[in-house]
Amino acid sequence: MRKKKIFVTRQVPQSGILVLKKIFDVKINPYDRALSKKELIKNVKGIDALLCLLTDQIDAEIINAAGDNLRIIANYAVGFNNIDLNYAKKRNIIVTNTPGVLTDTVAEHAFALMMSIACRIVEADKYMRSGKFKGWGPMLFLGDDLRGKLLGVIGLGRIGYAVAQKAVNGMGMKLAYNDIKRDIKFEKKYKAKYLSKNQLLKKSDFVSLHVPLLPSTKHLIGHREFAMMKKTAYLINTSRGPIVDERALLNALEKKKIRGAALDVFECEPLLGCSLEVKNRFKQLNNAIFTPHIASASNETRSRMSEVAAKNIIAVLSGKKPLNKVL
């Protein structure tokens, strides 16, 4: 009997891979980088399952290259905008993701960014390292408190909910939110106000983004939205880079239309800025913090993601329903 073949597009934590190797013929990208399209096409031929990452663009050409045995595309992520879902559906290929397991980790990172930008942690660290600190001063690196401030959450999915929960219970913040539907139970539990996007932007001291990347959410935050925000407001983005118009953000930060921003995702990853000019201007800012798409990067969470992806593959190739079916 033919041993079913799995291709893993990038080295991920071994907890899930070891389980797959006990059952299937598993091949893993040996390089610590995303494969080119040509390399992907070469490696997916004849596989039964593909375990891929957000950095892999899985289009019709790659799906066709895999051949008729391909049964499942298991995305090692919550998002799945890197996969041509329409074509996968046409080919009757199941697509899965890894939601839930990274919720608290991403929410914690969003808060780490929020506190770091408000307390000017990165600025102060650079100041210390450069040897500029000569002694305590009453006006040195004045920041902003979180307690009592209004946090506006855009997108009340698992992660948005977790951020809101931590804001109220952990930091004593006030809460507003915007989503495609209201959650009355949530509003009562956390004394949260449901606001239109415009009203939320106008009133919030901190705005945290937690929406998926869809045609309707690309550049959800642009010049118009930054003009609505308080000059003392901060923007936090741990969702998807293209949700924010980076040139509009750059303009808002340079002209002090908002007080600051903290980003873990970017419009043109892996670059900070879609052009060299924009990248260099971002690098000059002292009112912004950037982390390299690491919001889910804890040992525990990344291992659980590996295990969930493996379980989805095993289920589908065993003729069972996957845990996390997107399509």
N, C-alpha and C positions, 0 to 999 in steps of 0.2 A: 504493500500500500504506500502511495506517495506521501511523503512527509510534507505537510503544508508549510509554505514559505512566508516569512514575515520580513519586511524591510523597515528598519528604524533610521530615520533621516539624520539623527544627531545623537551623540552619547547622552543618555539621561540616567538618573539614579538607578542602580542595579536591582533594587527590590522588585520592580515589575519585570525587568528583563530576564532575571534568573528564573522566574515562574514560566515565562514564555519559552525559554530555552529547554525546559524539561519536556515540553510537548512538541515544539515546532522547530523548524530549521530557521534560525534567526540570523540575519545579517545586519550589521550596524555600520553606519558611516564612520570610518576611522579617523576622519579629520575634525578638528575643533573649529568648524566653520559650517555655514550653510552650503549645501551643494548647489552647483549651477544647474540650470534646467537640463542641459545636456547630460550631466552626471546623474541627475534624478531619473531621466528617461532610461539610461543604461541600467540603473540598479533596480528599477521597479518591474522589469520584464519577468512575467511568470509568477508574480507574488499573489498570495491569497489575502494578505492584510498589509496595510501601510500605517505605520505609526509615525506621524509627522508633527511639525511644530508650526507656530504662526509665521515663522520666517520662510516657510516653504509655500510657494504659490502652486497649489495643486489644481491645475486647469484641465481642460478636456484632453489636451495632447498628452499630458502625463497619465491621466486615467486610461486613455486608450493604449498607451505604451505598456501598461501593466498587463493588459490582456483580459481574457474572459474569466479567469479564476478570481479576480479581485472581488472580495465580498464586503470589506469594511475599510474605511479610512478613519483611524482613531487619532483625533487631534489632541496633542499634549498641551491643552489650554482650555480656558472657558470659551473664548471667542472662536469663531470659525469663518471669519470673512476672508481667509486665505484659500478657501476651498470653493470650487465651482459647484454649488449645491444643486443647481438646476440640471447640470450634466450628470452629476452623481445620481440624482433621482431618475433621470432618463435611463441610466445604466443599471438601475435597481441596486445601487451600492449604498450600504448603510454608513452614515457619518455619525461619529460620537465625539463628545468632548469630556472635560474633567471639571464640572462645576462642583460647588459645595466645599471641596477639600481645601481650597485656597482662600475661602471667604475671610476668615479672621486674620490671616497673614497679610492679605492685601489691605484690609481695613486698618491694621496696625501700622503698615507702611504709610498709608494716607495720613494717619495721625502723626507719625514721625516727621513727615514732610511739613504738615501744618504747624507743628510746634517748632520745628527748626527754622522755618521762614519767619514766623512771628517773633521768635526769641533771638533771631539773627545769629544762630549757632555757627553756620558756615563762615559768615563774615568774621565773627569773633575768633574762630579757629585759625583762619588765615592771618589775622592780625597778630595772634600769639606766635605763630610759626615764623613770622617775618621779623620778630624781635621788637615790635613797636610798643608793646605793653610796658609802661613806665610806672604804673600804680593805679589804684582805684580812683574812679572819678564819677560824680553823680550824674553826668550826662553821657557816660560812655555806653554805647550800643543800647540805647533805649529801644525796647521792643513793645509788643502788645500782649496783654493777657488773653486767654481763651475763655475763662469763666465769665458767664453772663453775656457773652457775645452770641450773635445769631449766626448759626451755621445753616447755609442753604444747600441741601442735597438735591442734585439733579439726577434722577434715576434711582428708584427705590427697589432695586433687585436685592439679591442676597448681600452683596458687598455694600451697597448704599445703606441698607437697613443696619448692617453691622457698624458702619461708621456713625450713623445717627444714634444708635444705642450707646456706643462708647462716648459720644459727645455729651449726651445727657447724663448718663450714669457715672461716667468717669471724670468728666471735666466740668460739669455743671453749666453746659452751654444751653442756649435756647435753640429751638429747631424749627426750620421751615423746609418743605420739600416740594418737588414737582415731579410728576410721573404721568404716564399715559392714563392711569386710573388712580382714583383716590383709595386710601386705606383707612377707613374710619377707626378701626380697632387700633391701628398704629398711632393715629392722631390722639386718641384718648389716653393710650398708655404712656406716650412720651410728650404729651401736651404740644404736639406739633401742628403747625399751620400749613394747610395745603394752599400754595400760591401759584399763579401763572408764572411761567419762566421769567417774564419781564419784571413782575413784582418781586420775585425772589431775588433777581439780580440787583434791583434797586435797594432792597432792604438788608441784604446779608452782609455780614462782616467777613465771612469766609464762604467760598463757594467750592463745593467738592463734586466732581463729575464722575458719574457711574452709569453711563449709558453704553449700549453696544454700538459698534460702528455700522451704520446703515446709510443708504443714500440720503435718508431724511435727517441723519445726525451729523453728517460731514459738515464741518465749519458751523456747528451749532452755536459756537461762541466766536464772534467776529467783531469787526469795528463797531457795529451797532450795539452789541451787547456790552462791550467794554465801556462805551459811552454812558451806559445806564448805571454801571457799578459805582459804588462809593470810591472816592479817592483813597480811602483808608482800607479798602477791601483786599483780600488775598484770593487767588485762584489756585486750586489743587486739582491736578489731573493724574489719576492712576488707571484710567479706562483705556482709551485709544487716542493716539496722537492726532489724527486728522479731525477729531471732534472740535479741535481748536484751530482757528486760522492763525498760523504761526506769525505771519507778517503783522496781523492785527495785534497779536499779543506783544510782539516786539515793540510796536508803536506805543501800545498802552504802558509798557514798562519804561521805555525810554522817556516818554513824556509825562511820566508819573500820573497817568490816568487811574491807575490802581497802585496800591502800595507794594505788592509783590506777587510772585507766582512760584509754585513748586511743582515740578513735572517729573513723572517717571516714564512717560511715553511721548513720542515725537512724531511729527507729521511725515518725516522722511527718514525713518530709521534705516540703518544705524547712525545716521548723521544727526547732529544737533543743528537743524536748519537745512532747508532744501537747496540752498546755494551757499557758496563759500562766503559771500558778503553777509548773508543772514547769520551764518554760523559764527563768524567773527564778531558780529554785533552782539549776539547772545552771550558770547564768552566775556564780553566787557561789562556785563550787568552785575551789579552787586545786590540787586533786589530780586534775584531769582535763584532757585536751587534746582539742580538737575541730578537725577539718578538714572542709571542705564537699564531701564525696564527690568527692575529687580524686585517689584512689589511682592511677588510670590516666592522670592528666593530664600526660603528657610529650608534647612535640611529635612525637617519633618514634612513640610508641604510638598516640596518637589518629589520626595519619595512616594507620598500618597498619590500624587498625580501619575507617577509611573505605574503604580499598582492599579489605579482605576483604568488607565488606558489598556493595561494588560488584561484586566478582567473583561473589558468590553470586547476585546479581540477574541478571547477564549470563548465567551458566550456566543458570539456570532458564528465563529467557525465550528462550534458544537451544535449549531442549529437552535440556539436559545436566544431570548431577547436580551439586548445589551442593557447595562445599567443606565447609561446616559445617551439616549438616542436623540440626535439633532434632526436627523432625516431618515 
